[in-house]
């Protein structure tokens, strides 16, 4: 097993200062406390990320 994290990068559409992270495999952020910290909100198996941009695209990089 490699210690290197799998990474991905994409342009993600933003509407109303937010974009969502979801998964076909089940809820996202199951280990995160339900609620929010002003930048990330977890509710009903969906993770919402708050952005400064109202509408457009943001560059997002994820690692696991």
C-alpha positions as a Markdown table, in Angstrom:
| # | Residue | x | y | z |
|---|---|---|---|---|
| 1 | Unk | 0.0 | 0.0 | 0.0 |
| 2 | Unk | 1.3 | 3.4 | -0.9 |
| 3 | Unk | 1.5 | 6.3 | 1.5 |
| 4 | Unk | 0.7 | 8.7 | -1.4 |
| 5 | Unk | -2.8 | 10.1 | -1.4 |
| 6 | Unk | -5.1 | 9.8 | -4.5 |
| 7 | Unk | -5.7 | 13.3 | -5.8 |
| 8 | Unk | -8.1 | 14.8 | -8.2 |
| 9 | Unk | -8.7 | 18.3 | -9.6 |
| 10 | Unk | -11.7 | 19.8 | -11.4 |
| 11 | Unk | -13.6 | 23.0 | -12.1 |
| 12 | Unk | -16.8 | 22.9 | -10.0 |
| 13 | Unk | -19.9 | 25.1 | -10.6 |
| 14 | Unk | -21.0 | 27.4 | -7.8 |
| 15 | Unk | -24.5 | 28.7 | -7.3 |
| 16 | Unk | -25.6 | 31.0 | -4.4 |
| 17 | Unk | -22.1 | 30.9 | -2.9 |
| 18 | Unk | -22.0 | 27.1 | -2.5 |
| 19 | Unk | -21.4 | 23.8 | -4.1 |
| 20 | Unk | -22.2 | 20.3 | -2.8 |
| 21 | Unk | -20.2 | 17.1 | -2.4 |
| 22 | Unk | -22.1 | 13.9 | -2.6 |
| 23 | Unk | -21.3 | 10.2 | -3.3 |
| 24 | Unk | -23.2 | 7.3 | -4.8 |
| 25 | Unk | -21.6 | 5.1 | -2.2 |
| 26 | Unk | -23.4 | 6.7 | 0.7 |
| 27 | Unk | -23.3 | 9.8 | 2.9 |
| 28 | Unk | -20.4 | 12.2 | 2.7 |
| 29 | Unk | -18.6 | 13.3 | 5.8 |
| 30 | Unk | -20.0 | 10.6 | 8.1 |
| 31 | Unk | -17.3 | 11.3 | 10.7 |
| 32 | Unk | -17.9 | 15.0 | 10.7 |
| 33 | Unk | -20.2 | 16.6 | 13.3 |
| 34 | Unk | -23.6 | 17.5 | 11.8 |
| 35 | Unk | -23.7 | 21.2 | 11.6 |
| 36 | Unk | -21.4 | 23.8 | 10.1 |
| 37 | Unk | -18.3 | 25.9 | 10.8 |
| 38 | Unk | -19.2 | 28.8 | 8.4 |
| 39 | Unk | -17.3 | 27.2 | 5.5 |
| 40 | Unk | -18.5 | 23.6 | 5.5 |
| 41 | Unk | -22.0 | 22.3 | 6.4 |
| 42 | Unk | -22.9 | 18.6 | 6.8 |
| 43 | Unk | -26.5 | 17.7 | 6.6 |
| 44 | Unk | -28.5 | 14.7 | 5.3 |
| 45 | Unk | -25.5 | 12.9 | 3.8 |
| 46 | Unk | -24.5 | 15.9 | 1.8 |
| 47 | Unk | -21.5 | 18.2 | 2.4 |
| 48 | Unk | -22.0 | 21.8 | 1.4 |
| 49 | Unk | -19.0 | 24.1 | 0.8 |
| 50 | Unk | -19.5 | 27.8 | 1.1 |
| 51 | Unk | -17.6 | 30.0 | -1.3 |
| 52 | Unk | -16.9 | 33.7 | -1.7 |
| 53 | Unk | -18.1 | 33.5 | -5.3 |
| 54 | Unk | -21.8 | 33.8 | -5.9 |
| 55 | Unk | -22.1 | 32.2 | -9.3 |
| 56 | Unk | -19.4 | 30.7 | -11.6 |
| 57 | Unk | -16.8 | 28.0 | -11.3 |
| 58 | Unk | -14.1 | 27.3 | -8.6 |
| 59 | Unk | -11.0 | 25.1 | -9.0 |
| 60 | Unk | -11.3 | 22.2 | -6.5 |
| 61 | Unk | -8.6 | 19.7 | -5.5 |
| 62 | Unk | -9.5 | 16.6 | -3.4 |
| 63 | Unk | -7.3 | 14.0 | -1.8 |
| 64 | Unk | -8.1 | 10.8 | -0.1 |
